[in-house]
Amino acid sequence: MRRRDFIKVTVGLAAVWPLAARAQQQQPMPVVAFLKSTTPEEYAHLVRAFRQGLSEAGFAEGRNVTIEYRWAENQLDRLPFDAGLP
C-alpha cells in the first residue's frame, strides 16, 4: 500500500468518525463513506480490518451503522469529490 493512499484513508475516516458518533445520538443510523481510487480486491484486507474495528467499537454494519463503499477502479473521475463532508 502506498503511504499517500493510507494517509488519505486515515484522514477521511478520522473526519467522518465524529460525524457518525454524533449522528448515532440523534437516532438516525450513521453513514460512513469509504472512498477509494483502486479496486475492492486491492483493499479487501483493509475493509476487513475496518469492519473489525467498528465491531470492537460496538458497531455492526446494517444494525447501527451504514457503510457506503465507492471504488473508482483506478479512474479518479469516478470518485465523487464532494462527498457531502464539511
Secondary structure, DSSP 8 states (H G I E B T S, - for coil): --HHHHHHHHHHHHHHHHHHHHHHHTSS--EEEEEESS-GGGGHHHHHHHHHHHHHTT--BTTTBEEEEEE-TT-GGGS-S--S--
